[in-house]
């Protein structure tokens, strides 16, 4: 659930920061080679970096408690914002994209994947790069076509990890326009994953997850991050 919380707020930062960057003009977007988000969930920093082999910051967007508090062009003297740790995130995205392409994974949308990169949780641990099926409608939430690739400190990628066996989307609203929660069956793990936490935050309603051992879990969104509890045993 800690990963899910970071994923949600990093994704929000990338979304709103991209809108802010594009509003500044096409000349800014033309210089951008990619982006990373770093920092705590309540104060993430979005860095758009250049297309160079040795990338430099192009545009910065800072957020606090989900709100954009600063969006501006990077200054020439701010090249040090691409620290060694952040350069590792930049490199991991490229490695993971190559691995995803070679794996020829199933896609659940004709739209490009949304990517989220999470820094290593412990020193020397892997960077996690997520490729998520984008939500293209407010009425449905995709649970299928989500993948994660771990990239180790030597720049090597682990096998692609899928979160579902098939494409599946869940309606976010009932005919009366309301929803008390979403229900999904999950067969690949004995407990809910970060995808369920991320989806609960995105839908803003609980996600009830039935796992392969016939247990049911409730994943609940919250301002402090999603929580999970067992609501029915086997």
C-alpha positions as CSV (number, residue, x, y, z in Angstrom):
1,X,0.0,0.0,0.0
2,X,3.0,2.3,0.5
3,X,3.9,1.7,-3.1
4,X,0.3,2.3,-4.2
5,X,0.2,5.7,-2.4
6,X,3.4,6.8,-4.2
7,X,2.1,5.5,-7.5
8,X,-1.1,7.5,-7.2
9,X,0.5,10.8,-6.3
10,X,3.4,10.4,-8.7
11,X,0.8,9.7,-11.5
12,X,-1.2,12.7,-10.5
13,X,2.0,14.9,-10.5
14,X,2.9,13.6,-14.0
15,X,-0.6,14.3,-15.3
16,X,-1.1,17.8,-13.9
17,X,2.6,18.7,-14.4
18,X,2.4,17.7,-18.1
19,X,-0.7,20.0,-18.6
20,X,1.2,22.8,-16.9
21,X,4.3,22.2,-19.0
22,X,2.4,22.1,-22.3
23,X,0.6,25.3,-21.5
24,X,4.0,27.1,-21.5
25,X,4.4,26.3,-25.2
26,X,5.4,23.8,-27.8
27,X,9.1,24.9,-27.6
28,X,9.3,23.5,-24.1
29,X,7.8,20.1,-25.0
30,X,10.1,19.7,-28.0
31,X,13.1,19.6,-25.7
32,X,11.7,16.9,-23.4
33,X,13.0,13.4,-23.5
34,X,11.1,12.0,-20.6
35,X,10.2,12.7,-16.9
36,X,10.6,11.3,-13.5
37,X,8.9,12.1,-10.2
38,X,10.7,11.9,-6.9
39,X,10.1,12.7,-3.3
40,X,7.4,11.9,-0.7
41,X,3.8,11.4,-1.7
42,X,2.7,14.7,-0.2
43,X,5.5,16.8,-1.8
44,X,6.6,15.2,-5.1
45,X,8.9,16.9,-7.5
46,X,8.3,16.3,-11.3
47,X,11.4,16.7,-13.5
48,X,11.1,16.8,-17.3
49,X,14.6,16.1,-18.6
50,X,16.2,16.7,-22.0
51,X,16.8,14.2,-24.8
52,X,20.6,14.3,-24.3
53,X,22.7,11.2,-23.5
54,X,23.5,13.1,-20.3
55,X,20.1,14.6,-19.6
56,X,19.5,17.9,-17.8
57,X,16.4,19.3,-16.3
58,X,14.1,21.1,-18.7
59,X,11.0,21.8,-16.7
60,X,10.1,21.5,-13.0
61,X,6.8,21.1,-11.2
62,X,6.4,21.0,-7.5
63,X,3.3,19.7,-5.7
64,X,2.1,19.9,-2.1
65,X,-0.8,17.9,-0.8
66,X,-2.0,17.2,-4.4
67,X,-1.8,20.8,-5.5
68,X,0.6,22.4,-8.0
69,X,2.6,25.0,-6.1
70,X,5.3,25.8,-8.7
71,X,5.8,25.1,-12.4
72,X,8.7,26.7,-14.3
73,X,11.5,26.2,-16.7
74,X,14.7,24.8,-15.1
75,X,17.5,27.2,-14.8
76,X,21.0,26.5,-16.3
77,X,22.5,26.1,-12.8
78,X,20.0,23.4,-11.8
79,X,21.7,20.5,-13.6
80,X,22.6,19.1,-10.2
81,X,18.9,18.2,-9.7
82,X,19.7,15.1,-11.8
83,X,21.5,13.5,-8.9
84,X,23.0,10.0,-9.2
85,X,19.9,8.5,-7.6
86,X,17.6,10.4,-10.0
87,X,19.8,9.5,-13.0
88,X,19.3,5.9,-12.0
89,X,15.5,6.4,-12.3
90,X,16.0,8.0,-15.8
91,X,18.1,5.0,-16.9
92,X,15.7,2.5,-15.4
93,X,12.8,3.8,-17.5
94,X,14.8,3.2,-20.7
95,X,15.9,-0.3,-19.7
96,X,12.3,-1.2,-18.7
97,X,10.8,0.1,-21.9
98,X,13.2,-2.0,-23.9
99,X,12.3,-5.1,-21.8
100,X,8.6,-4.5,-22.2
101,X,9.0,-4.1,-26.0
102,X,11.0,-7.4,-26.2
103,X,8.5,-9.2,-24.1
104,X,5.7,-8.3,-26.5
105,X,3.1,-8.2,-23.7
106,X,-0.6,-8.1,-24.2
107,X,-2.1,-4.6,-24.4
108,X,-5.5,-3.7,-23.2
109,X,-5.7,-0.3,-24.9
110,X,-4.6,1.3,-28.1
111,X,-3.4,4.2,-26.1
112,X,0.2,4.5,-24.8
113,X,1.0,3.1,-21.4
114,X,1.2,5.4,-18.4
115,X,4.6,4.9,-16.8
116,X,5.4,5.4,-13.1
117,X,8.9,4.8,-11.7
118,X,9.4,4.2,-8.0
119,X,12.9,4.6,-6.4
120,X,14.5,1.7,-4.6
121,X,13.0,1.0,-1.2
122,X,16.4,0.1,0.3
123,X,19.9,1.0,-0.6
124,X,21.0,-1.0,-3.6
125,X,17.5,-2.4,-4.1
126,X,15.7,-2.5,-7.5
127,X,13.9,0.5,-9.1
128,X,10.4,-0.5,-10.1
129,X,9.0,0.8,-13.4
130,X,5.2,0.4,-13.9
131,X,3.4,0.4,-17.2
132,X,-0.3,0.9,-16.7
133,X,-3.2,0.8,-19.1
134,X,-4.6,4.3,-19.1
135,X,-8.1,5.1,-17.9
136,X,-9.8,6.6,-20.9
137,X,-13.3,6.9,-19.4
138,X,-14.6,8.1,-16.1
139,X,-17.2,5.3,-16.1
140,X,-14.7,2.4,-16.1
141,X,-11.4,1.6,-14.4
142,X,-8.9,-0.8,-16.1
143,X,-7.5,-3.6,-13.9
144,X,-5.9,-5.5,-16.8
145,X,-2.8,-4.7,-18.9
146,X,-0.7,-3.4,-16.0
147,X,2.9,-4.5,-15.7
148,X,6.0,-3.8,-13.5
149,X,9.7,-4.4,-14.3
150,X,12.4,-4.3,-11.7
151,X,15.7,-2.8,-12.7
152,X,18.7,-3.7,-10.5
153,X,21.6,-1.4,-9.5
154,X,23.6,-2.8,-12.4
155,X,20.9,-1.8,-14.9
156,X,19.6,-5.2,-15.6
157,X,15.9,-5.9,-15.9
158,X,14.0,-8.7,-14.2
159,X,11.2,-10.5,-16.2
160,X,8.1,-8.5,-16.8
161,X,5.5,-9.1,-14.0
162,X,1.9,-9.0,-15.0
163,X,-1.0,-8.3,-12.5
164,X,-3.8,-10.0,-14.4
165,X,-4.1,-12.9,-16.9
166,X,-6.5,-10.9,-19.2
167,X,-7.9,-7.5,-19.9
168,X,-10.6,-6.5,-17.5
169,X,-12.3,-3.2,-16.6
170,X,-14.8,-2.5,-13.8
171,X,-17.6,0.0,-14.0
172,X,-17.0,2.8,-11.5
173,X,-20.7,3.9,-11.3
174,X,-24.0,2.1,-10.9
175,X,-27.1,3.1,-13.0
176,X,-28.1,5.5,-10.3
177,X,-24.7,7.3,-10.7
178,X,-23.4,6.1,-7.3
179,X,-20.9,3.4,-6.3
180,X,-20.2,2.0,-2.8
181,X,-17.2,0.0,-4.0
182,X,-15.7,-2.0,-6.8
183,X,-15.3,-5.8,-6.8
184,X,-12.5,-7.8,-8.5
185,X,-11.2,-11.3,-8.4
186,X,-7.4,-11.7,-8.2
187,X,-5.8,-15.1,-8.9
188,X,-2.1,-14.3,-9.1
189,X,-1.4,-13.4,-5.5
190,X,-2.7,-14.4,-2.0
191,X,-3.2,-10.8,-1.0
192,X,-4.1,-7.5,-2.8
193,X,-1.3,-5.7,-4.7
194,X,-0.3,-2.2,-5.2
195,X,-2.5,-2.1,-8.3
196,X,-5.6,-2.6,-6.1
197,X,-4.4,0.2,-3.8
198,X,-3.7,2.5,-6.8
199,X,-7.1,1.7,-8.3
200,X,-8.9,2.4,-5.0
201,X,-7.2,5.8,-4.9
202,X,-8.1,6.5,-8.5
203,X,-11.7,5.5,-8.1
204,X,-12.1,7.1,-4.7
205,X,-14.1,4.1,-3.4
206,X,-13.1,0.8,-1.8
207,X,-12.0,-2.1,-3.9
208,X,-13.1,-5.5,-2.7
209,X,-10.6,-8.1,-3.8
210,X,-11.4,-11.8,-3.8
211,X,-8.2,-13.8,-3.8
212,X,-7.6,-17.4,-5.0
213,X,-7.9,-18.8,-1.4
214,X,-11.5,-17.5,-1.3
215,X,-10.7,-14.7,1.1
216,X,-12.1,-11.2,0.5
217,X,-10.1,-8.0,1.2
218,X,-11.2,-4.4,1.4
219,X,-8.8,-1.9,0.0
220,X,-9.9,1.6,1.1
221,X,-8.6,4.9,-0.2
222,X,-7.5,7.6,2.3
223,X,-5.7,10.9,2.3
224,X,-2.9,9.3,4.1
225,X,-2.7,6.4,1.6
226,X,-4.8,3.3,1.0
227,X,-5.3,0.7,3.7
228,X,-6.2,-3.0,3.4
229,X,-8.1,-5.4,5.7
230,X,-9.4,-8.9,5.6
231,X,-13.2,-8.8,5.6
232,X,-13.9,-12.5,5.0
233,X,-11.8,-15.5,5.6
234,X,-11.7,-18.7,3.6
